[in-house]
Amino acid sequence: MVEKGWNYFTKMKSEYRIDPSIEHYGCMLDLARVDDLNKAKELITKVPLEPTSRIWGCLLAASRQHKDVELAEFATKQILPLGCDNTGLYVLLSNLYAKTGRWEDVRRVKSVMESQQLIKTVGLTMVDVKGQTFKFTDQDRSHEHGHLIYDVLDLL
């Protein structure tokens, strides 16, 4: 699948004369991060368009998944100057440091978050069932059937 994606991407320009958009590069980044993080980094650095914070964030998430601290720090340095909401970036980086046992770095990142008054936002999932909307947050047990929901999740 990955090879097929790269083949189509290459053909866009060579055969069909279509210039890939930043979204196309984002798709290729998703494929590259499954296969080879260095290939993903190389792709981003050679993009003829200006990579967005979402593109760099994708690389950051992949580096966390692969426990690649060096690449995560590189991606972070690219995102920070773009001036977007950095809360998730710091949380991802802190979690990676924790996963790799770099506790001093965890403290440093949390200190930066504190000094910038950044607060980790709670994730929210909304599900619509037969016209009724249900909202769930992490470890939320307030739903009347919460125990059943978590029993099913435990099975998954």
C-alpha positions as CSV (number, residue, x, y, z in Angstrom):
1,M,0.0,0.0,0.0
2,V,2.8,2.4,0.9
3,E,4.7,1.7,-2.3
4,K,1.5,2.1,-4.3
5,G,0.9,5.5,-2.7
6,W,4.4,6.7,-3.6
7,N,4.0,5.4,-7.1
8,Y,0.8,7.5,-7.6
9,F,2.4,10.5,-6.0
10,T,5.4,10.4,-8.3
11,K,3.1,9.9,-11.4
12,M,1.2,13.1,-10.4
13,K,4.0,15.3,-11.6
14,S,5.9,13.1,-14.1
15,E,2.9,11.7,-16.1
16,Y,0.0,13.9,-15.3
17,R,1.8,17.2,-14.8
18,I,-0.1,17.9,-11.6
19,D,1.8,19.9,-8.9
20,P,1.1,18.3,-5.6
21,S,-0.6,20.5,-3.0
22,I,0.3,20.7,0.7
23,E,-2.5,18.2,1.3
24,H,-0.9,15.7,-1.1
25,Y,2.4,16.1,0.8
26,G,0.4,15.5,4.1
27,C,-0.9,12.2,2.7
28,M,2.6,11.2,1.7
29,L,3.9,12.1,5.1
30,D,1.3,9.8,6.7
31,L,2.6,7.0,4.4
32,A,6.2,7.8,5.1
33,R,5.8,7.9,8.8
34,V,4.5,4.3,8.8
35,D,7.5,3.1,6.8
36,D,10.4,5.4,7.6
37,L,10.6,8.5,9.7
38,N,13.7,9.8,8.0
39,K,12.0,9.5,4.7
40,A,9.1,11.5,6.2
41,K,11.5,14.2,7.5
42,E,13.2,14.4,4.1
43,L,9.9,14.7,2.4
44,I,8.9,17.7,4.5
45,T,12.2,19.5,4.2
46,K,12.1,19.2,0.4
47,V,8.5,20.3,0.0
48,P,8.5,23.2,-2.5
49,L,5.6,24.6,-0.4
50,E,5.8,26.1,3.1
51,P,4.9,23.2,5.5
52,T,2.1,24.1,7.8
53,S,1.9,23.4,11.6
54,R,-0.4,20.5,10.8
55,I,2.3,18.9,8.6
56,W,5.0,19.4,11.3
57,G,2.5,18.2,13.9
58,C,2.0,15.0,12.0
59,L,5.7,14.4,12.1
60,L,5.8,15.2,15.8
61,A,3.0,12.6,16.5
62,A,4.8,10.0,14.4
63,S,8.1,10.7,16.3
64,R,6.2,10.1,19.6
65,Q,4.8,6.9,18.2
66,H,8.3,5.7,17.3
67,K,9.9,7.2,20.5
68,D,12.2,9.3,18.4
69,V,13.1,12.2,20.7
70,E,15.5,13.9,18.3
71,L,12.9,14.1,15.5
72,A,10.2,15.3,18.0
73,E,12.5,18.1,19.1
74,F,13.2,19.0,15.4
75,A,9.5,19.1,14.6
76,T,8.8,21.2,17.7
77,K,11.4,23.7,16.6
78,Q,9.6,24.0,13.3
79,I,6.1,24.5,14.8
80,L,6.9,27.0,17.5
81,P,7.7,29.9,15.1
82,L,4.4,29.4,13.3
83,G,2.6,30.8,16.3
84,C,-0.3,28.4,16.5
85,D,-1.9,27.0,19.7
86,N,1.0,25.0,21.1
87,T,-0.7,23.3,24.0
88,G,-1.0,19.9,22.2
89,L,2.6,20.2,21.1
90,Y,3.9,20.6,24.6
91,V,1.7,17.7,25.8
92,L,2.9,15.4,23.0
93,L,6.5,16.3,23.7
94,S,6.1,15.9,27.5
95,N,4.5,12.5,27.0
96,L,7.4,11.4,24.7
97,Y,9.9,12.5,27.3
98,A,8.0,10.5,29.9
99,K,7.9,7.4,27.7
100,T,11.6,7.6,27.3
101,G,12.4,8.3,30.9
102,R,13.6,11.9,30.4
103,W,12.0,13.2,33.6
104,E,14.0,16.4,33.7
105,D,12.8,17.3,30.2
106,V,9.2,16.5,31.3
107,R,9.6,19.0,34.2
108,R,11.1,21.6,31.8
109,V,8.2,21.3,29.4
110,K,5.6,21.5,32.1
111,S,7.4,24.5,33.5
112,V,7.2,26.2,30.1
113,M,3.5,25.4,29.9
114,E,3.0,26.9,33.4
115,S,4.9,30.1,32.6
116,Q,2.9,30.5,29.4
117,Q,-0.3,29.7,31.2
118,L,-1.1,26.8,28.8
119,I,-3.6,24.4,30.1
120,K,-4.1,20.9,28.7
121,T,-7.6,20.8,27.3
122,V,-9.8,17.8,27.9
123,G,-10.6,15.7,24.8
124,L,-14.3,15.4,24.0
125,T,-16.1,12.9,21.9
126,M,-19.7,13.4,20.7
127,V,-21.8,10.6,19.4
128,D,-25.3,11.1,17.9
129,V,-27.6,8.1,18.3
130,K,-31.1,8.3,17.0
131,G,-31.1,12.1,17.2
132,Q,-29.8,12.2,20.7
133,T,-26.2,13.6,21.3
134,F,-24.0,12.0,23.9
135,K,-20.8,13.6,25.1
136,F,-17.8,11.8,26.6
137,T,-14.6,13.0,28.0
138,D,-11.6,10.8,29.1
139,Q,-12.6,8.5,31.9
140,D,-16.1,10.1,32.1
141,R,-18.4,7.7,34.0
142,S,-21.3,10.1,34.4
143,H,-23.4,8.5,31.6
144,E,-26.3,6.4,32.9
145,H,-24.9,3.4,31.0
146,G,-21.3,4.3,31.6
147,H,-20.5,0.9,33.2
148,L,-21.7,-0.9,30.1
149,I,-19.8,1.4,27.8
150,Y,-16.6,0.7,29.6
151,D,-17.3,-3.0,29.8
152,V,-17.5,-3.0,26.0
153,L,-14.4,-0.9,25.6
154,D,-12.5,-3.4,27.9
155,L,-13.5,-6.2,25.4
156,L,-12.0,-4.2,22.5
